Amino acid sequence: MIDAFIVLLVMGAVLTAAAYRRKDGTNRRSIKTGWRMLVNVTPVLLLAFLIAGLIEVTVPAEAISYWLGEEAGWKGLIIGPAVGALIQGGPFAFFPLFSAVFQQTVGVGTAIAMITGWSMLNIGHLPYEFAFLGPRFVLLKLFVCIWVPPLTGFLALHIFG
């Protein structure tokens, strides 16, 4: 976590210096945009942390480990992407939840499969995909993408596990 903070701090310092060198009002616009993003993201972050805490307290780590841990085998590689696909929200919601609840209990392969399932198969995107891209495209996408998360988890398990 400290590494990410340092990288973001350096990026922020460089971009701030670049913005202040410009004379076209970029400084004020960037601060306003950043503030709006903070205001919009804060409720999502608070809810994600609350849900992560509630899951951590109500769902025993043994149950998560049984279904998604190293010993779960193929079961984890199939259930992990499904869990990932069901978790709604952008990275501000998913990654705090993943970090707090799953990171310590799931296996490497299942973690990769879960993150891949979240990014490729997110159920919350389906209504938009159907509306804007049509059912044929969505069904083709699902047919192509449904096997990728378990495969990435399997490869990660054998390469890094």
KOLPATI-513742 format. One line per field, with one value per residue (C-alpha): x, y negated, z negated; residue number from 0. Coordinates in steps of 0.25 Angstrom, whole numbers, plus 5000, padded with zeros to 4 digits. Example, Ala and Ser with C-alpha at 12.3 -4.5 7.8 and 13.67 -1.06 7.14 Angstrom:
BEGIN
x = [5049; 5055] $
y = [5018; 5004] $
z = [4969; 4971] $
num = [0; 1] $
//
This chain:
BEGIN
x = [5000; 5012; 5017; 5004; 5004; 5018; 5015; 5003; 5010; 5021; 5011; 5002; 5015; 5019; 5005; 5003; 5016; 5012; 4998; 5004; 5014; 5002; 4995; 4981; 4974; 4977; 4980; 4966; 4960; 4968; 4965; 4950; 4950; 4958; 4949; 4936; 4943; 4946; 4931; 4926; 4935; 4935; 4921; 4925; 4937; 4930; 4920; 4931; 4938; 4925; 4922; 4936; 4935; 4921; 4926; 4938; 4930; 4918; 4924; 4935; 4948; 4948; 4936; 4943; 4955; 4947; 4940; 4951; 4964; 4976; 4970; 4957; 4964; 4955; 4943; 4950; 4954; 4939; 4933; 4943; 4940; 4925; 4927; 4935; 4925; 4914; 4922; 4917; 4924; 4936; 4950; 4947; 4937; 4943; 4958; 4956; 4945; 4955; 4966; 4959; 4951; 4957; 4972; 4976; 4967; 4967; 4977; 4986; 4978; 4965; 4969; 4973; 4961; 4952; 4958; 4957; 4943; 4940; 4946; 4941; 4928; 4922; 4907; 4904; 4909; 4899; 4887; 4896; 4902; 4889; 4883; 4895; 4901; 4890; 4887; 4895; 4908; 4906; 4903; 4916; 4924; 4919; 4922; 4936; 4939; 4933; 4945; 4956; 4955; 4956; 4967; 4975; 4973; 4978; 4990; 4993; 4992; 5002; 5011; 5011; 5005] $
y = [5000; 4991; 4993; 4989; 4976; 4972; 4974; 4966; 4955; 4954; 4954; 4943; 4935; 4936; 4933; 4921; 4915; 4916; 4910; 4898; 4895; 4893; 4880; 4884; 4887; 4902; 4901; 4898; 4907; 4919; 4916; 4915; 4928; 4935; 4930; 4934; 4948; 4949; 4945; 4955; 4967; 4965; 4971; 4983; 4985; 4984; 4994; 5003; 5003; 5005; 5017; 5023; 5021; 5028; 5039; 5041; 5042; 5050; 5060; 5069; 5069; 5084; 5084; 5074; 5083; 5096; 5090; 5081; 5085; 5093; 5106; 5103; 5107; 5106; 5102; 5089; 5087; 5088; 5081; 5070; 5063; 5064; 5057; 5047; 5045; 5043; 5032; 5018; 5005; 5000; 5002; 4993; 5003; 5016; 5015; 5010; 5022; 5032; 5027; 5027; 5040; 5049; 5046; 5054; 5066; 5069; 5076; 5070; 5076; 5073; 5059; 5057; 5064; 5055; 5042; 5046; 5050; 5037; 5029; 5038; 5043; 5032; 5035; 5020; 5017; 5027; 5017; 5007; 5016; 5022; 5008; 5002; 5014; 5024; 5038; 5045; 5037; 5040; 5054; 5055; 5048; 5057; 5069; 5065; 5059; 5069; 5079; 5068; 5066; 5080; 5082; 5070; 5075; 5089; 5083; 5074; 5086; 5094; 5083; 5075; 5086] $
z = [5000; 4997; 5011; 5018; 5009; 5012; 5027; 5027; 5019; 5029; 5040; 5033; 5031; 5045; 5051; 5041; 5045; 5060; 5057; 5050; 5061; 5070; 5070; 5076; 5063; 5063; 5048; 5044; 5053; 5049; 5034; 5037; 5045; 5034; 5023; 5031; 5033; 5018; 5014; 5024; 5020; 5005; 5003; 5011; 5003; 4990; 4994; 4999; 4986; 4978; 4987; 4986; 4971; 4970; 4979; 4971; 4958; 4963; 4973; 4966; 4972; 4972; 4981; 4991; 4990; 4993; 5005; 5011; 5004; 5009; 5005; 5013; 5026; 5038; 5029; 5026; 5041; 5044; 5032; 5032; 5045; 5042; 5029; 5036; 5047; 5036; 5028; 5033; 5034; 5040; 5035; 5024; 5018; 5023; 5019; 5004; 5003; 5009; 5001; 4988; 4990; 5000; 5001; 4989; 4991; 5006; 5013; 5024; 5036; 5030; 5027; 5042; 5047; 5038; 5042; 5057; 5055; 5049; 5060; 5072; 5067; 5058; 5057; 5055; 5069; 5075; 5076; 5083; 5092; 5096; 5098; 5106; 5113; 5115; 5110; 5121; 5117; 5102; 5104; 5113; 5103; 5091; 5100; 5103; 5089; 5079; 5080; 5079; 5064; 5060; 5070; 5064; 5050; 5055; 5061; 5049; 5040; 5048; 5050; 5037; 5028] $
num = [0; 1; 2; 3; 4; 5; 6; 7; 8; 9; 10; 11; 12; 13; 14; 15; 16; 17; 18; 19; 20; 21; 22; 23; 24; 25; 26; 27; 28; 29; 30; 31; 32; 33; 34; 35; 36; 37; 38; 39; 40; 41; 42; 43; 44; 45; 46; 47; 48; 49; 50; 51; 52; 53; 54; 55; 56; 57; 58; 59; 60; 61; 62; 63; 64; 65; 66; 67; 68; 69; 70; 71; 72; 73; 74; 75; 76; 77; 78; 79; 80; 81; 82; 83; 84; 85; 86; 87; 88; 89; 90; 91; 92; 93; 94; 95; 96; 97; 98; 99; 100; 101; 102; 103; 104; 105; 106; 107; 108; 109; 110; 111; 112; 113; 114; 115; 116; 117; 118; 119; 120; 121; 122; 123; 124; 125; 126; 127; 128; 129; 130; 131; 132; 133; 134; 135; 136; 137; 138; 139; 140; 141; 142; 143; 144; 145; 146; 147; 148; 149; 150; 151; 152; 153; 154; 155; 156; 157; 158; 159; 160] $
//
